[in-house]
Amino acid sequence: MPRFAANLSLLFTDRPFLDRFEAAARAGFDAVECQFPYEWPAEVVAERLHAHGLSMVLHNLPAGDWSAGDRGIACHPDRVNEFQQGVGQALHYARALGVPRLNCLAGTVPPGVSLERARATFVANLRFAAKALAAHGITLLTEPINTFDIPGFFLHRTDQALEILDEVGEPNVRLQYDIYHAQRMEGELAATLQRCLPRIGHIQLADNPGRHEPGSGEIRFDFLLSRLDGWGYGGHVGCEYRPANGGPGGTEAGLGWMAAFKQLN
């Protein structure tokens, strides 16, 4: 049975971020993840985790100025110092919160930067981050993102990501496989998951179209999720979707998919 983690950046958004921990626990989650915890002091987030018996299994490295349109800076040649400072900030939070893995968003290719230079910058930054995290027993992930949602995103296919991880050459770097992004870019979900599972450090889900909860779209999550145990996946599956019901209580109203899956498995 896969273990599910509530993504608190997209779920329970009808309440302030720090109140979402209690909501996740009440909904039956024992693990959470988020995109960026940096607006809140690490000790405050840690207290919420402890108070509600939750573990945080993932968050991202700082990704630049999100409100200004940044979607990661790891492939930006002129922002290497900023990236390296962000690794230190992420490590501070990960150690305070007991987070075992951090995700690195490559970002969009900057204007005037060749794909070759963006790739070289990305590889060097991943290598730097991996070595920094390894000293604390933390896994570094990187995630392909579909180019329909984020045009120009550098890392957008599974095999591209695996080639880059080979070039990085650090043992604690793995793939973050987001089922929604993979469906939009390449399909072949079951075959790719089974083939790549030894190199996958974390899985996330959302249905397509709409990036809503499982059962709202075209993906057969009952088929995929029921096979993860047999394929040997022992990690969490992050629920990084936007509830189809965006109003108050929308997250809870859309959790029937998880209850039904647990009953059948």
C-alpha positions as CSV (number, residue, x, y, z in Angstrom):
1,M,0.0,0.0,0.0
2,P,1.6,3.3,-1.0
3,R,2.0,5.9,1.7
4,F,0.4,9.2,0.8
5,A,1.7,12.6,1.8
6,A,-0.4,15.7,1.6
7,N,1.2,18.6,-0.3
8,L,0.3,21.6,1.9
9,S,1.1,24.1,-0.8
10,L,-1.8,22.9,-2.9
11,L,-4.2,21.1,-0.4
12,F,-6.2,22.7,2.4
13,T,-5.6,26.1,0.9
14,D,-8.9,27.4,2.4
15,R,-6.9,28.1,5.6
16,P,-3.5,29.6,6.4
17,F,-0.5,27.5,5.8
18,L,0.3,26.7,9.4
19,D,-3.3,25.5,10.0
20,R,-3.0,23.0,7.2
21,F,-0.9,20.6,9.3
22,E,-3.9,20.0,11.6
23,A,-6.2,19.7,8.6
24,A,-3.9,17.1,7.0
25,A,-3.8,15.0,10.2
26,R,-7.5,15.2,10.7
27,A,-8.0,13.9,7.1
28,G,-5.9,10.8,7.9
29,F,-2.4,11.8,6.6
30,D,0.6,11.0,8.7
31,A,3.1,12.7,6.3
32,V,3.2,16.0,4.4
33,E,5.3,17.8,1.9
34,C,5.3,21.4,0.6
35,Q,6.9,23.4,-2.1
36,F,8.6,26.1,-0.1
37,P,8.6,26.4,3.8
38,Y,10.8,29.5,3.9
39,E,8.2,32.1,4.8
40,W,7.9,30.6,8.3
41,P,10.6,30.0,10.8
42,A,11.8,26.5,10.8
43,E,11.1,26.0,14.5
44,V,7.5,27.1,14.0
45,V,7.0,24.6,11.2
46,A,8.7,21.9,13.3
47,E,6.3,22.6,16.2
48,R,3.3,22.1,13.9
49,L,4.7,18.8,12.7
50,H,5.3,17.6,16.2
51,A,1.9,18.8,17.5
52,H,0.0,16.8,14.9
53,G,2.2,13.7,14.7
54,L,3.3,14.4,11.1
55,S,6.6,13.9,9.2
56,M,7.6,16.1,6.4
57,V,9.0,14.0,3.6
58,L,10.0,16.7,1.0
59,H,10.3,20.3,0.2
60,N,12.1,22.2,-2.6
61,L,15.3,24.1,-2.6
62,P,14.7,27.9,-2.9
63,A,13.7,28.6,-6.5
64,G,14.3,32.3,-6.9
65,D,11.5,34.9,-6.8
66,W,8.4,32.8,-7.5
67,S,6.0,35.8,-7.5
68,A,8.2,37.4,-10.2
69,G,8.0,34.3,-12.4
70,D,11.1,32.3,-11.3
71,R,10.5,28.6,-11.4
72,G,13.9,27.5,-10.3
73,I,17.4,29.0,-10.9
74,A,19.6,25.9,-11.1
75,C,20.2,26.3,-14.8
76,H,20.9,30.0,-14.6
77,P,24.6,30.7,-15.1
78,D,24.4,34.2,-13.6
79,R,22.8,33.0,-10.3
80,V,25.1,30.3,-9.1
81,N,26.0,32.2,-5.9
82,E,22.3,32.6,-5.2
83,F,21.7,28.9,-5.8
84,Q,24.5,27.9,-3.5
85,Q,23.2,30.2,-0.7
86,G,19.8,28.6,-1.2
87,V,21.3,25.1,-0.6
88,G,22.5,26.3,2.8
89,Q,19.0,27.7,3.6
90,A,17.3,24.5,2.5
91,L,19.7,22.4,4.6
92,H,18.9,24.5,7.7
93,Y,15.2,23.7,7.2
94,A,15.7,20.1,6.3
95,R,17.7,19.4,9.4
96,A,15.3,21.3,11.7
97,L,12.3,19.5,10.2
98,G,13.8,16.1,9.7
99,V,13.3,16.2,6.0
100,P,15.1,13.3,4.2
101,R,15.0,14.6,0.6
102,L,15.1,18.0,-1.1
103,N,13.9,18.7,-4.7
104,C,15.9,21.0,-7.1
105,L,13.9,22.8,-9.8
106,A,16.0,23.4,-12.8
107,G,14.1,26.5,-13.9
108,T,13.4,27.9,-17.4
109,V,16.3,28.6,-19.8
110,P,17.2,32.3,-19.5
111,P,17.1,34.4,-22.6
112,G,20.4,34.3,-24.5
113,V,21.7,31.2,-22.8
114,S,22.3,28.2,-24.9
115,L,20.9,24.8,-23.9
116,E,24.5,23.5,-23.6
117,R,25.4,26.3,-21.1
118,A,22.2,25.8,-19.2
119,R,22.9,22.1,-18.9
120,A,26.5,22.6,-17.8
121,T,25.3,25.0,-15.1
122,F,22.6,22.7,-14.0
123,V,24.9,19.7,-13.7
124,A,27.5,21.7,-11.7
125,N,24.8,23.0,-9.3
126,L,23.3,19.6,-8.8
127,R,26.8,18.2,-8.0
128,F,27.4,21.1,-5.5
129,A,24.0,20.5,-3.8
130,A,24.4,16.7,-3.7
131,K,27.8,16.9,-2.0
132,A,26.4,19.4,0.6
133,L,23.4,17.2,1.3
134,A,25.3,14.0,1.4
135,A,27.2,15.1,4.5
136,H,23.8,15.1,6.3
137,G,22.4,11.9,4.8
138,I,19.9,13.8,2.7
139,T,18.9,12.8,-0.8
140,L,18.8,15.4,-3.6
141,L,16.0,15.0,-6.2
142,T,15.3,16.8,-9.5
143,E,12.0,16.8,-11.3
144,P,11.0,17.0,-15.0
145,I,8.2,19.6,-15.4
146,N,5.9,19.7,-18.4
147,T,6.4,22.6,-20.9
148,F,2.7,23.2,-21.4
149,D,2.4,24.5,-17.8
150,I,5.8,26.1,-17.7
151,P,7.0,26.9,-21.2
152,G,10.8,26.8,-21.6
153,F,11.4,24.7,-18.5
154,F,14.8,23.1,-19.0
155,L,14.2,19.7,-17.5
156,H,11.1,18.2,-19.0
157,R,11.6,14.5,-19.8
158,T,12.4,11.4,-17.8
159,D,15.3,10.1,-19.9
160,Q,16.8,13.6,-20.1
161,A,16.8,13.7,-16.3
162,L,18.4,10.3,-16.0
163,E,21.2,11.3,-18.4
164,I,21.9,14.4,-16.3
165,L,22.0,12.3,-13.1
166,D,24.5,10.0,-14.8
167,E,26.7,13.1,-15.6
168,V,26.4,14.5,-12.0
169,G,27.6,11.1,-10.8
170,E,26.7,11.5,-7.1
171,P,25.1,8.5,-5.3
172,N,22.5,10.6,-3.4
173,V,20.9,12.2,-6.5
174,R,17.6,10.6,-7.7
175,L,14.6,11.4,-9.9
176,Q,11.4,12.9,-8.6
177,Y,8.7,11.4,-10.8
178,D,5.5,13.5,-11.0
179,I,2.8,11.4,-12.7
180,Y,0.9,14.5,-13.9
181,H,3.9,16.1,-15.6
182,A,5.0,12.8,-17.1
183,Q,1.6,12.2,-18.6
184,R,1.5,15.6,-20.3
185,M,5.0,15.1,-21.8
186,E,5.4,11.5,-22.6
187,G,2.7,9.1,-21.3
188,E,4.0,5.5,-20.9
189,L,3.5,5.9,-17.1
190,A,3.5,2.3,-16.0
191,A,6.3,1.2,-18.2
192,T,8.4,4.2,-17.2
193,L,7.7,3.8,-13.5
194,Q,8.7,0.1,-13.5
195,R,11.8,0.7,-15.6
196,C,13.1,3.7,-13.6
197,L,12.0,2.8,-10.1
198,P,15.5,2.0,-8.9
199,R,16.4,5.6,-9.6
200,I,13.2,7.3,-8.4
201,G,13.4,8.9,-5.0
202,H,9.9,10.3,-4.7
203,I,6.6,10.1,-6.6
204,Q,3.9,12.8,-6.9
205,L,0.5,12.6,-8.4
206,A,-2.3,14.6,-9.9
207,D,-4.8,13.8,-12.7
208,N,-4.9,15.2,-16.2
209,P,-6.4,17.4,-17.5
210,G,-6.6,20.1,-14.8
211,R,-4.1,18.8,-12.2
212,H,-6.9,17.7,-9.9
213,E,-7.4,14.7,-7.7
214,P,-7.1,11.1,-9.0
215,G,-10.4,10.0,-10.6
216,S,-11.1,13.5,-12.1
217,G,-9.3,12.8,-15.4
218,E,-7.8,10.3,-17.7
219,I,-5.1,8.5,-15.6
220,R,-5.8,5.1,-14.2
221,F,-4.5,5.6,-10.7
222,D,-6.0,2.5,-9.3
223,F,-3.8,0.5,-11.8
224,L,-0.6,2.5,-11.2
225,L,-0.8,2.8,-7.4
226,S,-1.7,-0.8,-6.8
227,R,1.4,-1.9,-8.6
228,L,4.0,0.2,-6.8
229,D,4.5,-2.2,-3.9
230,G,5.1,-5.1,-6.3
231,W,7.6,-3.0,-8.2
232,G,9.5,-2.4,-5.0
233,Y,8.6,1.3,-4.2
234,G,8.8,1.9,-0.5
235,G,8.6,5.7,-0.4
236,H,5.8,8.2,-0.2
237,V,3.5,9.4,-2.9
238,G,3.0,13.1,-2.7
239,C,-0.6,14.4,-3.4
240,E,0.4,17.5,-5.3
241,Y,-2.9,18.4,-6.9
242,R,-5.4,21.2,-6.9
243,P,-8.8,20.1,-5.6
244,A,-11.4,20.3,-8.3
245,N,-13.6,21.9,-5.7
246,G,-11.7,25.1,-4.9
247,G,-14.1,26.3,-2.2
248,P,-14.0,25.8,1.6
249,G,-13.7,22.1,2.4
250,G,-12.8,21.3,-1.1
251,T,-9.8,19.2,-0.2
252,E,-11.7,17.0,2.2
253,A,-14.6,16.7,-0.3
254,G,-12.2,15.4,-2.9
255,L,-10.4,12.7,-0.8
256,G,-12.9,10.0,-1.6
257,W,-10.4,8.6,-4.1
258,M,-7.9,7.8,-1.4
259,A,-10.5,6.2,0.9
260,A,-11.8,4.0,-2.0
261,F,-8.2,3.0,-2.9
262,K,-7.4,2.0,0.6
263,Q,-10.5,-0.1,0.9
264,L,-9.7,-2.0,-2.3
265,N,-6.0,-2.5,-1.3
